[in-house]
């Protein structure tokens, strides 16, 4: 595979595309987290909340840019992708905007809200059993069959320079807003799964605030990135497990790894019980009903796995809010 590493030039080009469809996701100051962490006066904590996008997660940024950049290649062919649910709705929304047919492969246990969102934008869905996928490879087989038998163009949820650049628009939003306020960043805390979210944001944050620490967060049972950081090369894990369904990739993408290796300062892992407590904390203190994958970064900060040193602000990515009510209640209780 030819690896094309996304650049800040790609991110700025993607911004022009994304702005045609979306306003910036809110950057919310958390007075309660500032108090919880005991930060000195003058330092602030911010939540970048992608739950406010039309699909309830950050995935729409990369999906829109990928679709726009590949229109000529797609032509009249369908678009295929596999996803735990958030990229599914993101690429479906993009397909609706650009009038392209989208076929998605999703685990049959994905949140109902993710199925409903994806279908609401007109996509077709095929399902597989995620519990045996490490043995059967059913996810990739189904996606490949759609590509081969229906002539589809496959979109990667994370391992693609256009997706990374689109995601980087969110990082650019953070940089522009904090610079406009004359502020700096000491710690930027972001989820890592396949790496598309972090790679895009790391590009923008490292460019705008080169002195900041860029910290990746994963579930303990899906720590391929932390292992990769220690090994100095991409490490694959065969059966990632966590309640964070959006963070269960087997490894980080080829297109993401050069950016992650260069720009990410540290990788930390969080057990599911601490993520559940962070979900409850966000709900109790901010009224935010986050999915586990969104809350894991707050968990890393609340439990001291991320130490807020330095003089600048702390920015925490809340990547998505797509969680079923029944599951949410079970996890926070």
C-alpha positions in Angstrom: 0.0 0.0 0.0 1.2 3.5 -0.9 1.3 5.6 2.2 0.3 9.3 1.8 0.9 11.2 5.0 -1.6 14.1 5.5 -0.2 17.6 6.0 -1.5 20.9 7.4 -2.0 22.0 3.8 -4.5 19.0 3.5 -6.2 20.0 6.7 -6.7 23.6 5.5 -8.1 22.4 2.2 -10.4 20.1 4.0 -11.7 23.0 6.2 -13.1 24.7 3.1 -15.1 21.5 2.3 -16.3 20.8 5.8 -17.5 24.4 6.3 -19.9 24.0 3.5 -21.9 21.6 5.7 -20.9 22.1 9.3 -20.3 24.8 11.8 -17.5 24.2 14.4 -18.2 21.8 17.2 -18.4 23.7 20.5 -15.4 24.1 22.7 -16.9 24.2 26.2 -15.1 25.5 29.3 -15.4 23.1 32.2 -15.3 25.1 35.5 -16.1 21.9 37.3 -13.1 20.0 35.9 -10.9 23.0 36.7 -12.0 22.7 40.3 -11.7 18.9 40.4 -8.1 19.1 39.1 -7.2 21.9 41.4 -5.8 24.1 38.6 -4.4 27.4 39.6 -6.2 30.6 38.6 -5.7 31.4 35.0 -5.6 27.9 33.7 -8.7 26.4 32.0 -10.1 23.0 30.9 -12.0 22.7 27.7 -14.2 19.9 26.3 -14.3 19.7 22.5 -17.8 18.1 22.2 -18.4 16.4 18.9 -21.7 15.1 20.1 -23.2 18.3 18.6 -22.6 17.2 15.0 -25.6 16.0 12.9 -24.3 12.4 13.4 -23.4 12.8 17.1 -19.6 12.2 16.6 -16.5 13.6 15.0 -16.6 11.0 12.2 -18.5 13.3 9.9 -15.5 15.6 9.4 -13.3 12.9 7.8 -16.3 11.4 5.9 -17.2 14.7 4.3 -13.7 15.4 3.1 -13.1 11.8 1.9 -16.4 11.9 -0.1 -15.6 15.3 -1.7 -12.0 14.3 -2.6 -13.1 11.0 -4.2 -16.2 12.1 -6.2 -14.6 11.6 -9.6 -13.3 8.1 -8.6 -16.7 7.1 -7.2 -18.8 8.3 -10.2 -22.0 6.2 -10.3 -20.5 3.5 -8.1 -21.6 2.8 -4.5 -19.4 3.6 -1.5 -18.7 0.8 1.0 -17.2 0.9 4.5 -17.1 -1.0 7.7 -17.7 0.7 11.0 -18.8 0.2 14.6 -21.4 2.8 13.9 -20.1 6.4 14.1 -18.2 6.4 10.7 -21.3 4.5 9.4 -23.5 7.5 10.0 -20.8 9.9 9.0 -20.2 8.5 5.6 -24.0 8.0 5.2 -24.6 11.7 5.9 -21.8 12.5 3.4 -23.3 10.2 0.8 -26.7 11.9 1.2 -25.1 15.3 0.7 -23.3 14.2 -2.5 -26.1 11.9 -3.7 -24.1 8.7 -3.5 -25.3 5.2 -2.5 -23.6 3.9 0.7 -23.5 0.3 1.9 -22.2 -0.2 5.5 -20.9 -3.3 7.3 -21.6 -3.0 11.1 -21.5 -5.4 14.0 -24.9 -6.8 14.9 -24.4 -5.6 18.5 -23.8 -2.0 17.6 -25.9 0.6 19.5 -29.4 1.0 18.1 -28.9 4.7 17.9 -26.0 4.1 15.5 -28.2 1.8 13.3 -31.0 4.4 13.3 -28.8 7.3 12.5 -27.1 5.4 9.6 -30.4 4.4 8.1 -31.8 7.9 8.5 -29.3 9.2 6.0 -30.2 6.5 3.4 -27.5 3.9 3.8 -27.9 0.1 3.5 -26.5 -2.0 6.3 -25.0 -5.5 6.4 -24.2 -7.0 9.8 -21.6 -9.5 11.2 -20.8 -11.1 14.6 -18.0 -9.1 16.2 -17.4 -11.7 18.9 -16.0 -14.2 16.4 -14.6 -11.8 13.8 -11.0 -12.3 15.1 -11.4 -15.9 13.9 -13.6 -15.5 10.8 -12.6 -12.2 9.4 -16.2 -11.7 8.5 -16.1 -7.9 8.6 -13.4 -7.6 6.0 -14.9 -10.4 3.9 -18.3 -8.7 3.7 -16.8 -5.3 2.9 -14.6 -6.9 0.2 -17.6 -8.7 -1.3 -19.5 -5.4 -1.6 -16.5 -3.9 -3.3 -15.9 -6.8 -5.7 -19.5 -7.9 -6.5 -21.2 -4.4 -6.5 -18.2 -2.4 -7.8 -18.1 -0.2 -4.7 -15.4 2.2 -3.7 -14.3 1.4 -0.2 -13.8 4.2 2.4 -11.6 3.6 5.4 -12.9 4.9 8.7 -9.4 6.0 9.7 -6.6 4.8 7.5 -6.7 7.4 4.7 -5.1 10.7 4.3 -8.3 12.4 3.3 -10.1 11.1 6.4 -7.2 12.3 8.6 -7.2 15.7 7.0 -11.0 16.1 7.5 -10.7 15.1 11.1 -7.9 17.6 11.5 -10.4 20.4 10.8 -11.6 19.8 14.4 -8.1 20.4 15.7 -7.9 23.6 13.6 -11.1 24.8 15.2 -9.5 24.3 18.7 -6.3 26.2 17.6 -8.2 29.1 16.0 -10.6 29.6 19.0 -7.9 29.4 21.7 -5.5 31.6 19.7 -8.3 34.2 19.3 -8.6 34.3 23.1 -4.8 34.6 23.5 -4.5 31.2 25.2 -2.1 28.2 25.0 -2.4 24.5 25.5 -0.3 22.4 27.9 -2.1 19.1 27.5 -4.3 17.9 24.6 -6.0 14.6 25.5 -7.6 12.6 22.7 -8.9 9.0 22.0 -6.8 6.6 19.8 -8.3 3.7 18.0 -7.4 3.3 14.4 -5.7 6.7 14.8 -7.7 8.9 12.3 -9.1 11.2 15.0 -5.8 11.6 16.8 -3.7 11.9 13.7 -5.8 14.7 12.3 -6.0 16.6 15.6 -2.3 16.0 16.3 -1.3 17.7 13.0 -3.3 20.8 13.9 -2.4 21.0 17.6 1.3 20.4 17.0 1.3 23.1 14.3 -0.6 25.6 16.4 0.8 24.9 19.8 4.1 23.0 19.3 4.9 23.2 23.1 1.8 21.2 24.1 1.8 17.6 25.2 -0.4 15.5 22.9 -1.7 12.5 24.9 -3.5 9.4 23.4 -6.0 7.5 25.5 -7.1 3.9 24.9 -9.0 1.2 26.8 -6.9 -1.3 28.8 -8.2 -4.1 26.7 -7.5 -2.4 23.4 -4.1 -0.9 23.9 -2.5 -1.5 20.5 -1.3 2.1 20.2 0.4 2.1 23.6 2.1 -1.1 22.7 3.1 0.4 19.4 4.6 3.4 21.1 6.7 1.2 23.3 7.8 -1.0 20.4 8.5 1.8 18.0 6.4 0.0 15.3 2.7 -0.8 14.7 1.5 -3.6 16.9 -1.6 -5.6 16.2 -3.8 -7.2 18.9 -6.0 -10.0 17.8 -9.0 -9.5 20.1 -9.5 -6.0 21.5 -12.2 -5.8 24.3 -13.9 -2.9 26.0 -17.2 -1.2 26.5 -15.7 1.5 24.2 -17.1 0.1 21.0 -15.6 2.9 18.9 -12.0 2.1 20.1 -11.7 -1.5 19.2 -9.5 -1.4 16.1 -6.9 -4.2 15.8 -4.1 -1.7 15.1 -3.5 1.9 14.1 -3.5 2.7 10.4 -0.5 2.9 8.1 -1.4 6.4 7.1 -1.8 7.5 10.7 1.3 5.9 12.2 3.9 8.4 10.9 1.9 11.3 12.4 1.2 9.6 15.7 4.8 8.5 16.1 6.1 12.0 15.4 3.6 14.2 17.2 2.0 12.2 20.1 3.9 12.6 23.4 2.4 9.9 25.5 -0.2 7.0 25.5 -2.2 6.0 28.5 -4.8 3.3 29.1 -8.0 3.3 31.1 -10.0 0.4 32.5 -13.7 0.2 31.7 -14.8 0.8 35.3 -13.1 4.2 35.3 -14.7 5.1 31.9 -18.1 4.2 33.4 -17.4 6.6 36.4 -16.4 9.3 33.9 -19.6 8.8 32.0 -21.5 9.4 35.3 -19.4 12.4 36.2 -20.0 14.1 32.8 -23.8 13.4 33.2 -24.0 14.6 36.8 -21.8 17.7 36.3 -22.5 18.8 32.7 -25.7 16.9 31.7 -23.7 15.2 28.9 -24.8 11.7 28.1 -21.5 10.5 26.5 -20.8 7.1 24.9 -17.9 5.2 26.5 -15.5 6.1 23.7 -16.3 9.7 24.3 -15.9 9.7 28.0 -12.6 7.8 28.2 -10.5 10.9 27.9 -12.3 12.6 30.8 -11.6 9.4 32.8 -7.9 9.7 32.1 -7.8 13.2 33.5 -10.1 12.5 36.5 -8.0 9.5 37.6 -4.6 11.3 37.3 -3.4 9.2 34.4 -2.9 12.5 32.6 -1.1 15.1 34.9 -2.1 18.7 34.0 1.3 20.2 34.4 2.6 23.5 32.8 0.9 26.8 32.6 -1.4 26.4 29.6 -4.9 25.0 29.3 -6.1 21.4 29.1 -8.2 20.3 26.1 -10.2 17.1 26.3 -11.8 15.6 23.2 -15.4 14.2 23.7 -15.5 12.2 20.5 -19.2 11.2 20.5 -22.5 10.8 22.3 -24.1 7.9 20.5 -25.2 5.5 23.2 -28.5 3.7 23.8 -30.4 4.8 26.9 -30.6 1.3 28.3 -26.8 0.7 27.9 -26.0 4.1 29.4 -28.1 3.5 32.5 -26.5 0.1 33.0 -23.0 1.5 32.7 -23.4 4.6 35.0 -25.4 2.7 37.7 
